[in-house]
Amino acid sequence: MTWINKARLKATLKAYLFLAPFLIVFIGLVVYPIGLGVRLSLYGQRGARMWYVGLENYQRILSDSMFWESFKIPLFLLLVQVPVMLILATGIALLYETRKNGGPLYRFIYYLPYTIPGIVSGLVWSYIFSDSMSPLLPALEFFGQTGVKLLTRSNVPGILLVVILWQFTGYTAFLVYSSLIAIPKEYSEAAQLDGAGFWQIAFKIKLPLLVGPLITLFIFNAIGAMQVFNEPWMLGNLVVLPLNYTPAMYIYNSAFSQGRFTYAAAMGIILAVLTCGFSWYILRSAGRQILGRRH
């Protein structure tokens, strides 16, 4: 073994040594639970007794209308909440970039909702939209609207939209802002010398350079929409929601309310596969469009 090979081996060992803590945590908290879930999904269950059934749980899920109906709310969030949040976050980031004063204060205000745990924010918003204690009721009564029920099943999708936008828009805005400050200032300065205004620079120069980060943020938020649980679960304490209101709620109720752990594991695996497949499709399609523009 030459000294060059020894040096490479030493460098490789050092790299794996630095990666070891992450790999240990990743295997213990991600890989092992996934493997356990796959294993459980291949078993049938009745009480504490389990037996091997192969792919029978997956076949049942394919004909389980309750499971597939549970994707209505994630689809609504994917088509409405995610695009609206990205537009608002991009606008906030562009405006924040132009501010000269008050930076720390605005960062604190925008980022604060994200620091509040989902359960706590769900409790707060449940109080805001409750029928008896809502601080919005006096304002509605002032305009002659008495006896209004804010938290009804038909209003829950809109309330979810408000809650999620409030919680994650500021955080997303700073992720967009971190990409904005990485754009060389020479581009904007050259455009200003040519007479371009703020919005022209934003739409013609900055936004095209933000396509990659925005696609990544779209995928992350789409994954969150597919797995939404905390917000509807907390609202469900004040309004009766179906067991399958979202896929995550249906999986949770199947496991812990009905005791169908192996069936719930199979649904969790299918949800993960659908989420990964959707993310891969978006990345592949976006990659093709970006390459097409470059050529």
N, C-alpha and C positions, 0 to 999 in steps of 0.2 A: 504493500500500500504506500503510495507516494505521499509526500507531505501535502500536496494539493488536496488529495482525497481525504487525508486526515483533517485538514482545515475545514473542508466541506462538512464532514461528519460532525466535527465539533460545533460548527455553526448550526447544523440541523438539530443537534441535541439541545443546544441552547434555546432555539426557537420553540421546540416542543416543551421545554421546561417552562418557558414563559406562558405557553398556551395551556399547560396542565391544569391550573386552577379553573379556567373557563371550561375546559373539556370535562373535568370532573363534575362541575355544577350542571353543565349542559346535558351530560349523559344521565345524571341522577334526577334532574327535574324535567327533562324534555323527552329524551330517548326512551328511558325506562318506563315512564307513564304511558307513552304511546304504545310501546310493545305490550305492556300489561293490558291496555285497552283493546288492542287487536286480539290478544289471547282470550280475554273475557267475551268478546263479541262472537266467538266461535262456540260458545256454550249456551245451553238452555238452562233455565233456572225455575225452581219452585221452592220458595222458602230458602232454607240453607242448602238444599240439594242442587247440584249442578251436574250436567252431563254434556258430552260433546255433540254438537248438532251441525258442525261445518258452517255453511253459508246460509243456513235457514233463516237466521235473524235478518240478514240483508235482503233475502227474498221477501220477507214479510214487510220490510220497510218500503220496498218498491211499490207495494199496494196499500200502504198506510196513508190514507188521504189526510189525516191529521198532521202528519209530519210535513208533507209538502205544502199544506195550507199555511203552516207556520212561517213560511218565507215571505208572506205578504208584507209584513212590517219591515223586515230587512230590505226588501225590494223598494219599498217606499223611501226608506232612508238613503238607499244607494242612489236612487234617481233624483231625489230632492235635497236631502240634507247634505250629502257629500259635495255636490257641485256648488250649492249655495255657500257652504262653509269655505270652500277653496276660493271662491270669488271674493267673499268678505275678507278672508285672511290675506289674500294678495293685495287687496285695496288698502288694508291696514298697514301691511308691510311697506308698500310704496309710499304712503303718507308718512309713516314713522321715519322712513329714511331721510325725509326732507326736514325733519324737526331739528332745531338747533339747541333747544332748551327743554328741560323737564324729562330727559331720557329715563333716569331711574324710576321716577314716579309713574310714567306711562308703562314701563316694563312691568312694574309691580301690579298695576291695575289690570293689564291685559293677561298676565300670567296667573293671577290669583285664583280664578275659577278652576284651573287645571290642578292646583295643589289640594283642592278639597276632595276627599274620597267620594266615590260614586254613591255609596250608601248614604253619606251625610247630605250630599247635594240632592239626592232623591227625597230624603225626609224634608228638606227645606222647601223644595218645589211642591211636594205633596201638601205642605201647609199653605203655600201661596195659592194653590188652586183648590183648596178644600172648600166645601159648600158652607161651612159654618164659621171658620176662622180666617178666611182669606182676606188679606189687606186690600184686595181689589174690589171687594163688595161695596165699601162706602163710595168708591168712585163710580161704580155702576149705578148705585142707588141715587147718586147726585144727578145722573143723566136719566133718571126715571126707570132704570132697569132693576126691578125688584124680583126676588125669588129666582135669580139666574143660577143654574147649576153649571159650574165650570168644569168639574171633573166627572165627565161621563165617558162611556166607552167610545162613543163616536169622536170625542175630543182628544182622546189619548194620543193618537198619532201626531196631531198638531202640538200637543204639550211635549211629547218626546222630541219633536223638532226643536222647540224652544230650548229645552233643557240641554240637549246635546250641543246645539250651537253655542249656548252660553258657556258651556264647560270647556269646549275644545277649540273654539275659533281663535282665541288669544294665543294658545300654545302653537297652533298651526301657523299663525301669523309670524311668530318668531322663527319658526323653522324656515319659512319663506324668506324672512328678513336675513337670516344667516346665509342663504344662497344669494340674495341681492348684494350684500356687501362683498361677496367674492367676485362679482363682476368687475373687471377693470374699469376704473373711473375715466380712463382715456376715451372710452366709447361715448359716454355721456358728454364729456367735455367737447369732443369733436363735433357731436351733433348740435350742441348749444352754439358753437361757433358758426355752424351752418344755418342757425336761426330756428332750430327745432324747440318746441315748447315741452312742458312737463309731460303732458299726456302723449305727445308724439314719441318722446324718448321711451316712455313706459311701454307703449304698445308696439313700437317698431324695433326697439333694441332690447329692453329688459325682459319683456314677456317671452319672446322667442328663446332667450337664453335660460328661462326658467322652466322650459317644457319638461326636462328630465326630472328635476326635483318635484314638480307638480304631479307628474305621473306616479312617482314613488309615494307621495302623500295621498294621492287618490287610492292607491292600492292599500295602504295602511288603514285609511279610514273606511274603505270598503270592507276590509276584514273586520273592523270594529262593528260595522253595521250588520254584518252576517252573524256576529256573536253577541249582539246587544242583550243584556240581561239585567243589570243593576237598576236602571231607570224604570223599565216597565214593572219589575218585581216590586219596587218600592211604591209605585203608583197603585199597584194591585192591592195594597193594604187598604185603600180608600174606595176603590171601584172594582167590581168583580170582572176579572179578565179570564178568557178561556185558558185552559191548561196549555194549549199550544199557541199562545199569542206570539211567541218567537221560538225559533228552533232551540235556543239555549234553555228557555223556560220549559219547553216540552221534554227535553232531555232530563232536566233537573226533576221535574214532577214525575216522570216515568221511573227515575231511579229512587228518589227519596220519599215520594208520596205513594207510589204503587209498588215499590220493591222490585221493579224490573231492571236490575242493574246490568245484566248482560245485553238486554235489548237497548238500553240507554247507551251502553258502550258502542254498540254497532251504529247507532244514530250519530254519536260523536265522531266516529271514524268517517262516516259519509259526509258529515258537515265539514270536517277537516279536508277531505279530498275535494269537495266542491269549492271550498275557499282557495285551496292551492291551485286547482285547475283554473279558476277565474283569474287569479293573480298572474299565473303563467300566460294566459291568453292575452291579458292587457299588456304585459311586458313585451310579449312577442309582437303584438300588433303595433304597439308604440315604437318598438325598435325598428320595425320595417318602415314605418312612416318617417322616422328620423333619418334613416339611411337613404330613403327615397329622396328626401329634401336635399341631402348633401350631394347626391349624384345628379 
